[in-house]
Amino acid sequence: MVALVGIVALYVNPGQWSTGWMSLALTARSYTVLLWPLALAVGAEQGRREHRTNVTELFATTPRSRARRMLPLLIAIAATTSLAYVLILVAGAVSLLSPSRYFPTDFLVISAVGALSLVAAAWLGLGIGRLVPTPATAPLLAVAGAVFVTYTAIVDPLWLGAVLSPMYGTMQNYLYQTIDARVSAAFCIWMAALALTGAVLLVADTRWLRAAAPLPALIGICLAVAIVPRDRAALEAPIDPSAAALVCTDDAPTICVSRVHAGVLGELTPLARQGLAVLNRLPGTPAEVHEDIKPYGAWRTPAPAETQVVLLEVTVDEHGELAYPDSVVPMVVGSLGVTLQGLCDHRHLGVERAAAYYLLGREPVSAVGVIPGVTGESPGANRSAVALWQELQTLPEEQALARIAAVRQAKADCRDGSELLFRSSR
């Protein structure tokens, strides 16, 4: 049941995880909102098996202790639940098996923690099912488990959610995402303690032992709270520094992408170099193209220390290939070789587009369908660019390039360059 639900959920939305191994691990963890309550409910149904078949007193007469009799059940439940989680990952991994895919070691840790959480849910369900062996126990636990996983994932303070919820840290969905190792360690302690509480409830044969069953969970939550980090960098949007590290070409002009996108460097390089060659018609333009590695939630990455760099957003499709290859040259040239250090109130997109398309040697077109992520623009935006481009066509090439260079400098200085392309001199 766990494997079936997880695999179906995975392939309902393949675009969420098919970009890489880490996205697969985090998507599988996010689906614990379904899988954790399911494991809890199935465990509860299994836990009331003896009561349902009315053999509790019969088994109590055997010479084997209850703990020894329940041990094979605990092992079987843990093994099959873990296997179910592995099967979910394997179902997704089939499409990711490529030497060009970046495989982070965090994938194994995050996946192992996800499997442990399902084992803990199943064992806790076994204990509760044995303690309250009614037909309503399993469905009620399923509802309670779903509420618990969802609410604790968004609870404030953040560190408390990181300790309690198996799906915490999986909902942001950004490129270099990971889960901090200290968060994983704290959550493991809590899940192991919860599993032990469930096992004690299942094997307890005295009232005092059943009363003591919550102690492992209480001790575990205290230990987890003590070691979980409190800084927002580790809790809100932790970055895998290895995934974000740049991988570059050995020859010049240098083209660099993040390690997670290293598989498309060969496809990107000739396109990016073509864009640089077009920009080199202007003096002092950049000599390198780097992937724009923006922090989570940032509008743009901070400007690089080396100004001779064009920052380019790189997108990979679900097959691990470069998405939107036709946009690379227009994006490199469209930057005019300038990296913005923030919002600039004096930008004039029509002027910049006219300048860029003059360098490209063709008439300006709308950014919709050309630049990834642009879904609309004002009707007059491209008309203005075309009119300015036509003005440039009437000028001698040397004079037109000089005016484009002035536009580039105005953009770099965050100055108003809206009149720099007109025929009359300013």
Buried (B, 14 or more C-beta within 10 A) or exposed (E): EBBEBBBEBBEEEEEBBBBBBBBBBBBBBBBBBBBBBBBBBBBBBBBBBBBBEEEBEEEEEEEEEBBEBBBEBBEEBBEBBBBBBBBBBEBBBEBBEEEEBBEBEBBEBBBBBBBBBBBBBBBBBBBBBBBBBEEEBBEBBBEBBBEBBBEBBEBEEBBBBBBBBBBBBBEEEEBBBBBBBBBBBBBBBBBBBBBBBBBBBBBBEEEEEBEEBBEBBEBBBEBBBEEBBEEEEBBEBBBBEBBBBBBBBEEEBBBBBBBBBBBBBEBBBEBBBBBBEBBBBBEEBBBBBBBBBBBBEEEBBEBBEEEEBBBBBBBBEBEBEBBBBEBBBBBBBBBBBBBBEEEBEEBBBBBBBBBBBBBBEEBBBBBEEBBEEEEEEEEEBBEBBBBBBEBBEEBEEEEBBBBBBBBBBBBBEBBBBBEBBEEEEE
